[in-house]
Amino acid sequence: MMCAERDDDEMKKNRLSVWIGICLAVALFMQTMPAGAVEVNPYQPEDSTSQAHSSERNGVSDSEDSARSPQSSQSQSEPLSQGNPQDAQDNQSVRSKSPISNGWIRRNGQSYWYDNGVMARSKEVYDPASDAWYWFDADGVMAHDKDVYLSSSRKWVRYDSSGHMIKGEDHRYGGWYYFDPITGAMQYGFVYLPSRKWVYYNTTTGRMQYGEQHINGGWYYLDPVTGAVHYGWQYLQHGKKWVVYDWPTGRMLYGNQIVTGQFYYFDPVTGAFDSSRSANPRPSSVVPSSAAEFGQHLRARSYRSVRVLGDSLAAGMGAQADYWTTTTPLFSYEGVQYYEPAHDIDSAFNQLRAELSKNGATMFNASVPRKGSMKAYLSLGQETLGNEDAAIVMLGTNDRLVSTLSEFQTNAEAYLQSVADRYHGNMVVVAGPPVVDEHEAFSMSDVNAVLRDICTRHGWQFASMYEAFNQMSVAYGVPIEGLMQDGVHPNHLGQEAMWDALRQLLGL
C-alpha cells in the first residue's frame, strides 16, 4: 500500500515537469516569432511583387578608391518628390501577407530597396514606378545629392536630392556640369548643348570652363558668362591685342589668314593682329544710325508704347533650342490662334524690350512666325495693327512667298501705308537680314532695295538690317552661316549681331 502511494506521487511529479517544459517552450517560441507587421512603400499594395530591374555594381560605392571623384555632397535633408520613396512617412506599418520584402522600404528616415527580401547594397537600381535610376550605398541607404563612380560602366554619375540619376545640365558646387541625357554619364571636353552652343568641360572635374583656355595644343576663348565657344574677333585686355578665333573650329589664328573674305596677318607666336602687315584694316562694327529720329523719340519718352510687326525672325525663333509664347493672344488666322512671343527668349527684340523699359516704355511683339504680319494684315485687316504709340515693321523673309517682286512691292506699299496711317507716321520700316541660301523668286537684296525705295518716296524712316547684318558678320569675323541656326533664323550669336545692328540703326 505504501508502494502504491509513492508511485502516484512520482507520476504527479513527472506530469508537472512535462507541463512546465511545454509552457517554457511555448513562451520561448512566442518571443522569437516574427512580428505581424512590416514597413512597406505606401505606393505599393501590401502583397506587391514589384518587378524592378536592378544592375549589380560589384560592391562599388561613392567611396571607391580606384578613381578620383569630383566633389560630392551628402545632404541630411529629406526632400519630397512624387513617386519617390522619401515621400513615405517614417514608421508606417501595414499588414503584409508575406514577410518577404520587395521594392521600397522606409526605415529611420532612410530609404532602402529590397529584391525578394534581399537589401540592395552597392548597387544601381531602376524603379519603373518613378522611371528613374537610384544608387544604394554599401549600408543599403539610397544615395542623394552625391556623385558616384560606376566601375562596371566606367562613368561618373550624379544623383539629385530625390535620389534620381541626373541627366542633362546641372549646376552644383558653384559650377555647371553636363550628364549624358541617356546614360547619365558625366561629360568632358567639348560638348554641343541643346541651347545651340559649344562649351568645354574640364577633362578631370567635368566642370564648365570660361575665358581663355589652352586645349589640345590651341587657344580658345569661352564666353565669361555663358561658356560658349567664341568665334571671330576678340580683344584680349591682358595682352592688349586683337585676335581672331576661327569659325567653326574656335581656335586662335596665326600668320596670314582670310577672314570673311578679307586678308589679315596675325603674329605667329601671340596671334595678335598686325595692321602693318595686313591687306585690310580691322573691320569696324559701327553701323550708321539711319533711323535716329525714331530713336530720339524713344529716348525723349515721346513714345510710351511700341508695337513690333514682323515674322519669325522678329519673334525670336532660332535664338534658343525651343520657341515658346506668352498666353496673350494676337489673333486667329487660318484656323490657328497666335500668341505674343515669350518675353524671356534671348532674342534681339527682347533686348530692345529691355532697353525700352529703361525709358519707361513698353513693347508688344505682334510678330507672326511662319506667316508674317503683312500676310496676316492682308487677310484680317486693321485688327492686326494694334493701338500703341509707334510701330517697328520688319519685312523680308516670309513676305517673299509671292510670285513676283512687283507683287511684293504692291503688297508692301499698301500694308505700310495702312500702318503709317494708323500710327500717324510714327513708324520705322526695317528690311530683314540676309539668308544663307536664296530659294525664292527674288532675293533679300531685292527686298532691301524695294523697301528703301518705298520709304524714300513716302518719307518714312528706313533701317536696313540686311546691310547692317552683313557688316556685323565681317566685324564679328564670322560668315553669315555661322550666325544662322538653319540658314534663315539667327542663332544666339546672330541675335547678338542683330541687336547690335538694331541698337545702332535706331540710335539707342
TIKETOR-898568 format. One record per residue: residue in one letter; x, y negated, z of N, C-alpha, C in turn. Coordinates in steps of 0.001 Angstrom, whole numbers, plus 500000, padded with zeros to 6 digits. Atoms other than C-alpha are relative to their C-alpha. Layout:
# residues N
aXYZXYZXYZ ...
//
This chain:
# residues 508
m500828501192500000500000500000500000500862498758500000 m499055501112499947502818497656500854500684499845498646 c499339500081501324504497498504497463499097499357498977 a500945500579500960501342497626495540499900498498500163 e500084501450499777501127494178497165501246499303499470 r498769500628500509504780493462496316499998499935498472 d500064500019501464504156494448492704499115498869499488 d500914501096500419501219491981492461500683498657500124 d499293501276499823503347489153493858501047499791498900 e498955500103501018506103489930491398499404499645498638 m500654500271501271503687489864488454499527498560499934 k500440501401499967502270486493489532501166499069499756 k498811500829500206505769485021489660500428500019498537 n499594499896501407506563486298486166499078499187499102 r500942500768500819503341484832484742500245498509500142 l499757501422499754504115481455486366501250499525499260 s498756500360500705507645481434484897499753499855498507 v500307500062501437506304482182481423499219498729499685 w500834501190500214503697479375481728500824498721500062 i499127501182499886506280476846482866500883499871498765 g499148500012501198508541477789479924499242499508498780 i500817500448501150505693477314477453499763498507500076 c500261501439499835504871473874478879501236499171499673 l498759500728500303508519472780478691500284499983498511 a499747499929501450508798473912475066499080499059499243 v500956500901500659505622472028474069500409498553500195 a499591501380499712506858468865475787501216499606499174 l498805500274500794510241469087474046499663499817498529 f500404500107501411508551469614470653499325498665499726 m500702501271500176506318466557471134500958498819499979 q499017501092499963509330464361471928500791499904498701 t499152499994501210511215465370468754499187499957498718 m500827500000501212508254465401466313500048498638499313 p499962501293500710508411462664463558498766499162500310 a501110500915499757506271459583464085498974500121498894 g501080499863500966502948459482462308499883498838499048 a500080501165500897503633456101460521501390499584499602 v498715500489500489506462454759458380499771498662499316 e500087501273500709507233451294456873500078500259498507 v499995499833501452506448451065453156499845498651499335 n500188501211500801506354448486450385498508499714499871 p501434500296500047502962446720450608499443499937498588 y500475500073501375502802446565446797499739501394499418 q500204498644500471502616450368446525498944500689500863 p500946499234499187499791452756447623500751500910500946 e499297499258498952500539454870450691500546501328499524 d499462498730500500501064458032448613500771499787498709 s499309500340501245503084456253445901501202500885499769 t498774499294500412505719458166443976500619499208498879 s499446500929501007507307455217442179501156500634499250 q498949499419500842509439456394439239500996498927499604 a499010501036500299512130453711439485501214500620499340 h498787499548500663515172454020437247501179499483500780 s498829500451499254518467453890439066501260500446499294 s498714499738500643522086453849437981501076500083501060 e498933499834499021524832455238440183501196499163499621 r498833500830500247527815452905440540501224500502500756 n498810499350499435530203455361442242500565499260501200 g499528500599498756530341453544445523500601498634499848 v499392501316500196531370450185444028499111498951500627 s500767501081499404530252447165446036500700498691499747 d499445501331500225530903443448446101501374499834500609 s498709500150499339533939444022448262501100500832499351 e499002499137500645535762446284445787501304499250499761 d498691500636500103539471445555445715500609500117498614 s499350499725501280540093446741442169499919498847499026 a500091501156500895539071443411440571499808498750500821 r500107501241499267539293439783441613498636499380499751 s501361500506500118535871438292442306499958498501499882 p500311501411499879534546434867441507499436499759501391 q500521500297498687533235433094444568498699500750500214 s501248499341499668530445434962446322499480499442501302 s500627500582498831527986433972448974498892500912500456 q501081499221499444525610435810451267499151499079500847 s500885500891499277522650433751452381499237500769501053 q500765499374498941520835434500455614498515499695499858 s501393500370500173517577433071454268499194501186499497 e500901498954500447514535435185453371499101499432498904 p500812500590501060513348433770450007498874500916499575 l501152499237500422509986434870448656499849499943498494 s500211499965501443509200435921445103498949501041499695 q501051499070500323506153437568443580500573501294499454 g499526498714500449506685441273443111501335500379500591 n498696499756499387509808441165445319499797500588501380 p500193499372498696510234443334448415500109499029501154 q499843500920498878511171440295450500498705499288500337 d501290500565499655507534439196450356499341500797501127 a500619499139498994506695442078452663500278499488501395 q499803500429498621506197441254456329500748501083500754 d499247499067499193508551442828458833499068500849500849 n500655499092499075507451445804460870498587500387499565 q501311499583500472504445446529458648499958501511499952 s500113498547499943503242450081459204498636500426499483 v501237499389500483500656452120457336500173501514500017 r499909498548499972499808455747457484500491500543498670 s499474499362501197501613457931454998499670501478500044 k500308498566500066500578461349453815501265500838499986 s498754499253500087504247462273453432501113499206500655 p498885500720499383507374461398455416501079499608498982 i498984500303501005509352461158452118499772498587499480 s500114501392500419510054457506451231500423499838498549 n499669500350501373510071456136447684499824498504499814 g500127501422500275510708452589446471500459499129501146 w499546501009499042510961449549448705499613500342501432 i500218499896498556511302449771452458500529498722500629 r499599501237499326511420446623454595500208500305501483 r499693499634498626513155447001457946500958498977500604 n499140500945499270514599444476460416500467498822499134 g499669501169500799514477441619457946500799500293498747 q499227499626501176516298443543455184499184500918499104 s500703499165500971515130445315452033500896501157499568 y499291498773500379516142448865451121499212500686498887 w500652499228501063515361451256448291500268501479500224 y499882498558499821514678454973448552499551500719498738 d500390499074501060514565457673445875499816501361500633 n500301498694499396512809460775447207500630500133501383 g499515499966498636513812459869450731501461499675500161 v498569500285499925517436459048449855500212498496499800 m499748501435500080518563455475450540501023499694498914 a499054500448501018520250453667447634501155499273500679 r498801500612499419523821452756448634501045499798498897 s499017500329501036526474451036446488499473500405498631 k500732499499501154524050451428443674499171498890499360 e500845500912500743522287449419440948498670500687499715 v501326499405500146518528449989440726499126499093499141 y500983500744500779515927448930438181498615500287500544 d501358499862499478512444448293439564499009499584498922 p500954500357501065509745448448436853498936499027500467 a501073500868499499507220446664439090500355498529499861 s499569501403500117509266443435439088500822499761498742 d499222500088501241511117444179435812501340499304500259 a498723500621499638514448443325437437500952501061500552 w498953499150499434517747444919438419500409499460501366 y499569500357498654518920444941442039501271500775500334 w498810499299499510522123445910443836499850500242501495 f500056499645498588522294447718447171501403500317500485 d498650499857499479525461447484449235500197501360500660 a499653498706499411527202450353450995499113500345501192 d500883499733498865524921449930454020498538500103499588 g501362499856500503521834450100451782499222498710499902 v500714501283500011520896446416452146500023499403498592 m500086500648501305519682444671448987500845498732499980 a499145501184500115522216442058447812499201498834499439 h500581501204500580521166438486447122500970498848500196 d499097501149499986522993435240446379501459500433500065 k498605499561500006526230437010445569500370500580498645 d499454499390501204528472438256442741500452501417500331 v499634498591499799529090441986442335500736500490498757 y499267499406501117531647443803440180499525501434499813 l500457498651500324530185446902438475501107500685499208 s498811499417500609533217449044437737499679500920498831 s500310499059501071531431451586435537499797499286498669 s500203500777501223530478448876433013500986498849499890 r498923500985500003533453446644433865499468498583499775 k500557501345500128531458443464434355499645499430501367 w500491500724498832530736440838436973498561499595499724 v501388500437500097527050440198437564499675499181501250 r500395500842498863525203437853439908498529500245500318 y501366499807499544522064438316441979499519498739500696 d500511501257499464519838435382442897499419500175501394 s500513499979498635518078434549446140498925501055500216 s501008498949499890515364437112445370500579501385499744 g499356498723500280517888439832444586499993500389498541 h500045499686501433517194439711440818501348499735499345 m498808500272500792520131440026438441499755498766499141 i500130501246500741520701436605436858500391500216498540 k499682499968501422520633436236433084499863498592499446 g500002501361500525521446433055431133500840499076500863 e499216500997499267522803429819432637499653500006501482 d500213500069498553523255429500436388500961498988500599 h499162501007499336524531426571438453500191500412501455 r499697499527498645526283427683441616501449499665500329 y498637500295499531529369426901443700500549498728499351 g499566501267500563529441423434442141500326500022498526 g499688499921501427529715424601438522498981500842499252 w500903499227500860527904426206435586500664501306499565 y499575498682500449528194429882434647498955500515499003 y500950499434500957526588431963431911500084501518500037 f500095498543499924525396435566432077499225500512498788 d500603499467501215524544437654429044498491500215500209 p501444499901499808520763437457428511499450501413499961 i500455498601500033520562441238428005500660500818501109 t499291499149499040523260442857430155500242499319501339 g499722500713498755523683440143432790501474499806500270 a498553500109499778527485440258432368500444498546499960 m499444501344499997529337437060433280500829499794498739 q499339500280501254530654435409430112501243499129500197 y498734500736499933534127433988429484500329499464498606 g499557500556501268535735431848426786498922499161499342 f500969500810500739533756430088424056498667500729499896 v501353499442500076530007430659424183499090498958499348 y500980500896500633527278429178421981498687500137500754 l501180499971499144524363428266424234498716499772499206 p501281500247500667520667428224423308499710498518499790 s500180501443500160520823424427423720500790499463498812 r499302500316501251522859424471420472501279499213500246 k498685500597499803526301423620421748500988501097500364 w498918499115499592529617425407422093500589499460501296 v499350500363498739531066425400425601501076501029500290 y498907499084499678534027427102427238499968500334501484 y499986499516498622534035429231430401501371500573500333 n498684499549499560537261429846432310500087501516499935 t499877498549500228538572433322431467500255500791501272 t499821499300498726539253434129435127498782499839500893 t501107500270499071536487432467437128498637500011499330 g501283500067500694533792432199434445499321498648500099 r500601501314499787533188428547435311500164499106498767 m499942500895501148532363425978432582501087498951500197 q498896500944499951535287423677431739499619498677499332 y500288501339500507535337419950430927501302499281499640 g498850500829500342537655417331429403500988500699499087 e498962499404500841540938418154427655500370501389500516 q499657498632499632541744421851427625500913500594498929 h499109499303500922544628423807426090499581501461499980 i500599498673500106543072427027424810500568500715498784 n499496499170501103544665429756422712500944499243499069 g498979500690500781547526427519421582499568498691499391 g500462501265500561545417424478420666499320499145501045 w500663500927499096543963421383422325498561499765499557 y501418500244500230540204420898422642499535498910500966 y500590500975499091538044418186424167498564500414500268 l501327499551499572534992419305426145499319498847500713 d500712501156499466532391416677426963500045499976501538 p499858500078498531532951415433430563498703500234500758 v501292499812499329529214415717431319499348501320499601 t500718498812500472527741418479429145500897501207499770 g499086498904500294530871420566428500500033500382498537 a500069499653501426530043420625424762501325499733499305 v498797500197500806532970421061422371499824498742499159 h500069501273500727533726417659420846500649500145498631 y499464500009501357534313417107417146500266498561499574 g499744501318500560535795414168415241500890499133500863 w499129500962499338537407411015416596499742499922501501 q500106500155498550538140410628420282501189499179500493 y498910500788499407540110408016422190500348500598501351 l499534499419498739542194409590424968500673498910500820 q499556501133499202542667406975427659501389500219500581 h498719499755499321545610408627429422501180499919499024 g498918500046500991547615408867426186499965498771499135 k500159501221500799546385405559424739500079500322498506 k499896499585501396545788407274421413498647500467499474 w501145499433500700543133408119418864500412501344499411 v499744498681500584542960411783417881498721500467499308 v501173499419500655540616413905415769499951501489500291 y500225498567499778539162417287416655499234500550498807 d500505499446501251538437419404413600498583500554500142 w501305499337500092534934420422412595500088501111498959 p500748499595498814533871423184413013500827500680501092 t499204499243499027536830424663414964500116499285501341 g499847500761498766537078421849417536501431499761500420 r498591500162499645540903421931417528500540498632499588 m499349501263500330543036418775417574500813500165498716 l499291499971501275544508417928414160501378499354500105 y498630500529500059548184417223413357500403499821498541 g499451500201501338550055415888410324499003499384499039 n500892500528501029548367414980407032498685500781499985 q501303499349499960544625415650407117498985499200499202 i501147500646500635541473414919405137498817500145500949 v501134500003499080538626413935407454498847499262499337 t501181500544500693535174413354405912500397499258498719 g499639500517501309536807412720402539501060498925499974 q498977501032499961539498410276403694501304500566500573 f498688499481499619543261410775404195500534499267501241 y499441500563498768544826410294407632501263500780500370 y498790499335499503548121411096409332499979499956501523 f499990499872498548548404412350412906501357500550500437 d498690499590499513551616412744414913500052501525500142 p499921498533499976552806416369414550500187500589501395 v499821499502498630553504416629418301498826499604500896 t501038500495499094550954414446420082498614499969499385 g501295500088500670548181414370417473499478498584499875 a500454501395500031547991410554417750499851499504498563 f500233500589501310546532408751414725501075498941499717 d498950500932500406549297406861412857499484499189498824 s500582500829501050547753403970410914501020499620498934 s498978500419500958551102403090409277500258501058498938 r499742498916500949551265406472407551498709500594499448 s501297499512500474547545406887406782499538499196498796 a500502500673501197545946406061403455498788499136500308 n501200500745499636542820404760405222500058499604501472 p500064500393498595542236402831408443498986500872500740 r500980499243499220540351404464411273498612499424499726 p501327500508500360536654404214410302499306499305501169 s500713500773498984534504401717412169498601500566500216 s501350499547499680531296402703413938499030498832500118 v500844501194499914529920399152413713499036499964498813 v501044500046501024526609399003411797499371498614500017 p500620501329500047525186395657410599498588500008500578 s501317500106499367522128394524412546499014499383499022 s500877500491501061519626394245409691498593499670500486 a501333500283499448516517394122411908500132499303501342 a499697500683498741517868391783414569498810499214500537 e501150500780499550514679389692414662499058500845500852 f500843499076499235512682392702415845500622500247501372 g499305499771498735515310393414418495499962498795500923 q500065501221499186515246389775419641498667499901500728 h501320500009499357511514390030420322499956501018501150 l499965498995498933512151393190422343500766499480501206 r499192500512498886514882391548424402499310498834500703 a500716501144499413512724388439424922498684500430500642 r501222499442499422509871390710426074498737499453499341 s501175500419500755507568389381423384499107501196499698 y500742498768500218506560392986422708499995500791501304 r500099499213498764505278394796425779499774501479499715 s500223498602500377504451397986423869500361500193498534 v499541499697501361505827399644420725499476501380499604 r500464498713500516504358402422418586500967500480498920 v499124499397501004506624404759416596499147500870499091 l500738499231500994505118406151413395501021500705499110 g498991499264500753507261408905411880499630501453499819 d500219498568500188507696412612411237500801500783501031 s499331499134499029509563415495412895501346499454500451 l498708500554499610512885413587412894499823498986501116 a500276500978498946511412410725414930499398500675501226 a500572499262498867509590413299417104501082500676500842 g498893499416499241512971414777418116500257501464499738 m499731498593500319512890418221416508501457500165499587 g498595499747500279516407419689416340500921499535501099 a499156500536498926517676417790419374500370501067501010 q499789498929499032517341420858421615499495501313499420 a500377498680500513516679424561421251498493500101499791 d501453499930500086512946424142421846499425498603499801 y500728501258500158510483421444420868498680500132500750 w501259499959499271507548420604423093499372498613500009 t500752501253500028504930417891423532499447499676501379 t500772500370498816503050415994426210498583500541499812 t501413499621500137499350416595426811499170498817499486 t500703501172500521498491413157425377499653500215498529 p500372499709501397496506413719422157500263498822499070 l499877501006501048497277411852418939498713499991499168 f501201499856500817494540413106416611499947501446499522 s500176498679500597493189416236414987500087499844498495 y499753500147501433494366416781411431500100501375499359 e500042498722500715493588419669409070499835501172500963 g500315498948499037492230421699411979501015500186501106 v498961499888498980495299421130414172499977498757500893 q499929501120499062495365418980417312501471499644500242 y498633500464499800498553416905417538500090499189501294 y499767500678498738500049415529420752501294499184499921 e498784500809499971502678412940421588501197500878500348 p498791499229499661506223414417421580500428499769501454 a499566500070498599507739415107425000500965498847500227 h499141501135499654509477412224426757501378500436500478 d498733499554499428512279414384428168500882500761499013 i499111499459501027513676415724424873501133499000499798 d498840500885500118517191414336424452500152499531498556 s500033500455501389516404412528421191500316498515499899 a499682501403500239517280409171419623498855499095500432 f501127500875499679513780407771420043499641500029501486 n500181500023498543513575408855423678501073499137500664 q499007500946499500516807406932424214499523498571499756 l500611501307500239515025403984422604498941499718501058 r501017500149498955512176404559425069500636499512501307 a499311500384498762514628404318427966500529498578499916 e499486501357500187516176401152426513498879498970500115 l501133500912499932512763399504426103499499499828501433 s500503500070498620511790400345429671500831499053500859 k499159500937499254514731398265430900499461498573499892 n500598501319500208512916395243429468498509499991500298 g501399499945499596509570396314430854499037500356498894 a500872499634501126508223397602427522499781501509499973 t500316498583500129506540400940426866500070500415498535 m499945499478501365506793403176423798499065501183499879 f500866498858500297504211405524422323500460500591498679 n499471499349501197505595408045419839498881500782499310 a501086499362500751502884408902417298500525500749498781 s499395499254501112505249410866415036499373501384499891 v500705498746500260503749413959413428500951501003499339 p499111498997500594506073416987412904499340500712498825 r500373499223501198505848418717409513499004499284499081 k500952500726500836503313416201408208500494498584499706 g499603501385500163504465412651408799498815499074500201 s501078500929499669502462409631409921499334499429498751 m500600500559501211501941408352406371498951500943499427 k500966499039500523500218411540405208498775500074500903 a501121499990499063498082411550408363499116498775499776 y500771501229500228497059407935407693499186500096498716 l500696499917501280496149408634404071498762500891500099 s501160499125499822493729411300405337499036499474501066 l500836500379498858492467409818408633499750498510500122 g500216501439499962492887406082408209500452499340501289 q499577500918498941493016403462410967500220500660501363 e499879499389498670492706405868413933501427500458500309 t498611499577499774496378406846413455500922498840500348 l499101501151499908497713403291413770500213499458501410 g499789500402498617497216402590417471499680498555500292 n500334501346499525496886399378419480501142499356500782 e498860500592499305500407398450420606500307498607499449 d499630501353500437502121395071420149500823500002498722 a499116499940501162504600396194417468500169501456499579 a499858498638500537505417399201415282501361500195499346 i498806499555500721508522401048414097499549501143499104 v500477498999500956507708403003410936501209500651499327 m498874499271500587510194405697409887499469500939498916 l500468499205501142509611407194406412501171500749499373 g498922499298500694511526409721404373499716501439499692 t499898498580500336511879413489404537498677500613499574 n501273499358500333508282414791404674499182499195499004 d500774500867500897506945411824402712500379500199498530 r499601499722501384508762413095399590499208501140499387 l500739498825500491506344416023399278498845499563499103 v500953500426501034504556414381396343500659500262498649 s499485499595501305505005414771392599501119499114499468 t499018500897500618506982411674391609500410498889500961 l499524501136499209508987408798393062499011498841499905 s500983501069500191506387406406391609498799500200500923 e501124499704499110503628408165393577500383499698501445 f499526500326498647505710407890396744499976498496500236 q499954501451499852506197404174396151498595499426500191 t501380500479499883502455403610395681499421500297501378 n500522499601498688501526405552398836500673499212501128 a499253500680498943504276403953400932499598498536500101 e500336501429499982503386400409399918498610499772500603 a501354500126499457499689400904400708499995500262501510 y499932499648498577500470402529404040500652498877500809 l499278501036499271502978399882405127499202498697500059 q500839501204499972500559397100404165498945500118501108 s500997499784498946497945398622406487500615499834501383 v499322500130498703500454398876409353500331498532500265 a499649501412499832501629395289408742498774499174500362 d501237500713499685498039394042408781499564500278501436 r500430499635498638497244395952411956500882499336501049 y499065500534499006500358394632413748500435498562499700 h499741501415500296500319391110412240501464499743499631 g498624500161500453503725391629410679501059500379501009 n499033499597498963505345392797413945500394501457499764 m499686498653500470506848395807412236501409500030499424 v498736499757500667510194397225411154499898501351499291 v500036498766500795510495399869408410501389500618500004 v498721499293499907513229402489408827500023501120498964 a499805498897500950514439404685405968500691501146500731 g499474498849499273515145408198407254501426500354499632 p498606499619500255518640409719407474500127500962498830 p499794499069501115520193411828404699499753501441500424 v500106498561499753519737415591404399501176500678499315 v498843499284500556522345418219403546499741500414498557 d500330499524501350520620419726400512498731499310499514 e501148500670500608518241417865398206499223500999499135 h500792499026500747515453420171397019498721499390499423 e501241500610500459512642417694396340500189499330498636 a499971500608501335511774415855393133500876498760499956 f499126501174499921513720412799394303500718500031501344 s499095499895498848516430412181396884499676498990501090 m500129500961498907516638410394400209500643498669499621 s499412501235500510518852407870398451498956499209499221 d501078500653500737515890407136396145498983499387500967 v500945500492498985513597406767399176500532498722500631 n499361501163499381516045404352400776499886498772499092 a500044501116500955516139402176397616498574499475499830 v501388500412500176512337402146397200499501499220501207 l500458500680498781511680401169400817500666498638500157 r499310501283499938514292398436400677499316498995499046 d500637500871500985512618397018397549498620499541500494 i501335500349499493509121397137399089500099498949501098 c499861500924498867510268395371402279500513498626499543 t499486501273500518512179392727400322498883499191499361 r501091500696500685509133391873398208498940499476500968 h501043500409499047506793391671401223500544499202501182 g499425500728498878509227390047403644499968500764501305 w500010499175498782509113392957406071501435500351500384 q498666499626499530512127393848408227500292501462499626 f499611498666500473514029396877406936501318500418500642 a498775499442499433516631399110408575500294501322499312 s499651498786500733518460401767406563500716500993500903 m499376498919499246519035404783408772500798500890499058 y499290499199500993520149406517405591501458499535499894 e498644500537500143523171404222405155500754500039501321 a499349500031498690523884403879408875500437501391500441 f499673498634499596523812407646409439501216500510499228 n498822499630500792526267408190406595501258499355500566 q498838500693499430528564405589408133500389500614501330 m499717499374498703528248407196411556500682501354499817 s499369498715500276529206410550410064501504499829499799 v498579500269500244532510409090408826500672499518501281 a499437500545498765533065407168412067500180501074501061 y499891498898499048532451410310414104501050501016499563 g499068499014500520534734412313411839499371501365499823 v500738498747500144532053414953411323499147499916498744 p500836500030501199530418415823407967498521500050500358 i501436500047499749526651415419407643499481501337500529 e500501498693499556526098419168408020500345500289501455 g499637499830498593527871419006411380499104499228500937 l500923500801499193525260416502412586498564500511499892 m501339499484500233522299418605411465499827501395500598 q500303498686499428520642421553413145499684501018498908 d500406499101501078519253423015409937500136499359498622 g499841500711501252520384420638407226499053498835499847 v500994501069500077517435418307407873499862499261501325 h500241500611498688516858417717411596501321499792500740 p498759500253499254519698416016413520500088500840501272 n499774499248498764521173418213416242500340499024501127 h499719500872498856522301416900419633500983498895499625 l499026501000500410525350415154418147499396499061498967 g500665500827500990523251413927415232499022499020500624 q500897500907499284520701412463417639500789498850500624 e499153501058499446523535410557419304500392499011498900 a499641500860501124524638409239415899498808499157499565 m501196500721500422521048408293415030499647498897501008 w500274501023498990520563406453418344501030498872499917 d498955501012500133523908404668417935499678499061498832 a500341500795501174522798403527414479498747499165500244 l501260500701499755519241402600415546500197498825500949 r499725501067499019520501400574418513500637498797499319 q499330501099500677522758398535416258499135499368498905 l500889500548501027520227398170413439498997499016500585 l500977500871499351517768396616415897500663498916500849 g499306501004499232520447394552417588499765500092501496 l500261499802498572519789396057421021501296500087500801 
//
